[in-house]
Amino acid sequence: MASFEIIGGQRLKGEITPQGAKNEALQVICAVMLTSEPVRIENIPDIRDVNKLIDLLILLGVRARKVGPSTYEFQADQVNMAMLESAEFAEQAMALRGSIMLVGPLLSRFGLAYVPQPGGDKIGRRRLDTHFLGMERLGATVEYKRNAYRVQSKKRLKGCYMLLDEASVTGTANIIMAAVMAQGTTTIMNAACEPYVYQLCKMLNRMGAKISGVGSNLLTIRGVKELHGCTHRLLPDMIEVGSFIGMAAMTQSDITIKDVQVEHLGLIPQVFRRLGIEVWQRGDDLYIPAQEHYEIERFMDGSIMTIADAPWPGFTPDLISIALVVAIQAKGSVLIHQKMFESRLFFVDKLIDMGAQIILCDPHRATVIGLDREHPLKGVRMVSPDIRAGVALLIAALSAEGKSRIDNIEQIDRGYQHIDERLRKLGAKIIRL
């Protein structure tokens, strides 16, 4: 188990460019299964989850060729469907939650998908009902036994109207990929409209799909008989952008985040500004100046600020951990409300050990009483429980006095590309053990 050793208290300075979006990558890489023609995808991050997904596609017979530092060309013209029920496929797919995104493309093109119960972060209940209810509405049969899902359609899927029971990002994407080659028209109400889904729809339309309403929660998909190759470029990872904003504030650093595509960040800059952080837009870059102090706003009636996650365009759940850690050294108090996952705030005990003033109200809510830098955090040894909490702990360690050690950093590597190397270029004292 690898670890990071961090000497905190260093002020950072310089420019950093966010990687390609992890969550988008997991969707669009699965979409290459929808055609036998070559698909070129640019700005792919070199992270564990994405690399595991590429290996999984290669196991199924997809040809994946790296043609640039972050560019791959995929061709799924020799897919071996017999591998789906092999022990090797099951082992690799179970280790990666993104493997669930193969169901829609495989069902659409081959009429059969088989995937074991996927893995991923242990952050609470993460049900998959939305995915499979959508497949059933399109005419597929879904069977769950021996901890695996078998989805099959003996004839071409048929378009229909469906109202999703939740605006699931991966559920919406999976249903879209199943519906693009269905017979007739599919209408999806309460669709997720995150930038990841927007990008997937744009890519599929370039491949020959007919999807309208892109970017909204009402999608209309007119089925086509086949899709073709295309070139697609991933957005910058908005979770990295938010993480770097929080890191700059906590470490009193002067940081420029390059090429962020501000129009796809939603409320992210605004939420950090509500925590008192100066975030300046310079063209397509964000500049975070060094701040000795930052003060949390209050609501207009004087009540305590609440930061809560919500479906897009609300604040993304993946940055709740970062908002919480940033509030530790703010002036004022804030209620952090993580609505989606009941275990995502369970890392706050490690922050309390470092000296943070946090009250965990229940599994979904924590109140942070800001220290206003009157008391620095102190370095401790801790374990990364999941991707986002791991980076929140890393930010805390970078701001703390003394030495910290974070174990189980494979969790961080799942979502952040060479983060130690990139931070060292800004002046951080961090080594990989």
GUFI-972920 format. One record per residue (C-alpha): x, y, z. Coordinates in steps of 0.5 Angstrom, whole numbers, plus 500, padded with zeros to 3 digits. Layout:
# residues N
XYZ;...
This chain:
# residues 433
500500500;503507498;503513502;504520501;509524506;508531506;511537510;506542511;506550511;509551505;506557500;505555493;506559487;505558480;500555474;497548474;493545468;487541470;487534467;481531463;475530466;475523470;467522470;467524463;472519460;469513464;463514459;465516453;471511453;465506454;461509448;467507443;463500443;457503439;461502433;466498429;470504426;476508430;474513435;479518437;479521444;483526447;485529454;485522457;487523464;493518466;489515472;488508475;480508474;481510467;487505465;483500468;477501464;481501458;484494460;477492461;476494454;482491451;480484455;474484450;478485444;477492443;484495440;486501444;492505441;496511445;497516439;499522444;501524451;493524453;490521446;488514445;485511438;480505440;477501435;471495437;471491431;473485434;469484440;469478444;463477447;465470450;469474455;463477458;462471463;469469464;472469471;478474468;473479466;469479472;475480477;477486473;470489472;468488480;474493481;471498477;465502478;465505471;464498468;457499469;457504463;459498458;451495459;448501455;453500449;453492449;446492449;445497444;450494439;450486441;443485445;447482451;451485457;453482463;457485468;458483476;456488481;461494480;466496486;468504487;468508493;465506499;461512501;455509502;449506498;450507491;444503487;443501480;436501479;435507475;440504470;436497469;429500470;431504463;433498460;427494461;423500459;427499452;425492452;431488455;430483460;434484467;436478471;440479477;444473480;450470483;452478484;452480477;447483472;445480465;441484461;439481454;434483448;433478443;430483438;432491437;430495443;424500442;424507444;419509449;418515454;421514461;421519467;427517471;426516478;433520480;437524475;443519476;449521471;451514470;444512469;442517464;448516460;447508460;440509458;442514452;447509450;442504450;437508446;441511440;440505436;433503438;427503434;423509434;424515439;426515446;424521451;428521457;425526463;428528469;435526465;441528469;444534465;451535468;457537463;459529463;452528460;452534455;459532452;457524451;451527447;455531443;460526442;454521440;451526435;458527432;458519431;451520427;446519433;440524433;439527440;436533442;435537448;442536450;444540456;437540459;433535463;429533457;432529452;429526445;433521442;431518435;434511434;439510428;441504425;449505426;454509429;460511426;467514428;469521431;474525435;472527441;476532447;475531454;473537458;478539464;476536470;472541474;473537481;480538480;479545479;475546485;480542489;486547486;481553489;481550496;488548496;490555494;486558500;488553505;495554504;495561502;498560496;498564489;495560484;493560477;489554474;489554467;484553461;478551466;473552461;469556466;462556462;462548464;464550472;457551474;456554481;463551483;467558483;461562486;460557492;468558494;467565493;461564499;466561503;470568502;475565497;477570492;476567485;478571479;477570472;482571467;480569460;479562461;483561467;482562474;487566479;487565486;491570490;494569496;489570502;491571509;484571511;477569508;471570511;464565510;458569508;452569511;445568508;441575507;437574514;444573518;443565518;449561518;451559511;449552508;453549503;449543500;450538494;445538489;443535482;447540476;447546476;447545483;454544487;457537485;457532491;464531489;467537492;463537498;469534502;473540499;469545501;469542508;476542509;477549506;472552512;477549517;481556517;476561515;473566519;465564521;461557521;458553516;453547515;456542510;450538508;452532504;445529501;447524496;452519500;451517507;458515509;462521505;463525511;466520515;473522514;472528519;475525525;482525522;481533521;479533528;485530530;489535526;486540530;479542526;473544530;468540526;461537529;459531525;451532526;449526523;452522517;449527512;451534516;457537519;458544522;465547521;467552526;472556522;479557526;481564522;488561522;489563530;491555530;494552525;493544523;498539526;501534522;498527523;498520520;492518516;489513511;485516505;478512505;476514498;478519492;475526494;476525502;483523500;485529496;481533502;486530507;492532502;490539502;489539510;496536510;499541505;496547510;498543517;505545521;509539521;509532517;503528515;503521512;497519508;496512507;492508502;494513496;492508491;485511492;487518490;491516484;484513482;482520480;488525480;493524475;501524478;498529483;505529487;509531481;504537479;504539486;512539487;512544481;508549485;513548491;509543495;514538499;511532498;514525496;511518495;513512499;
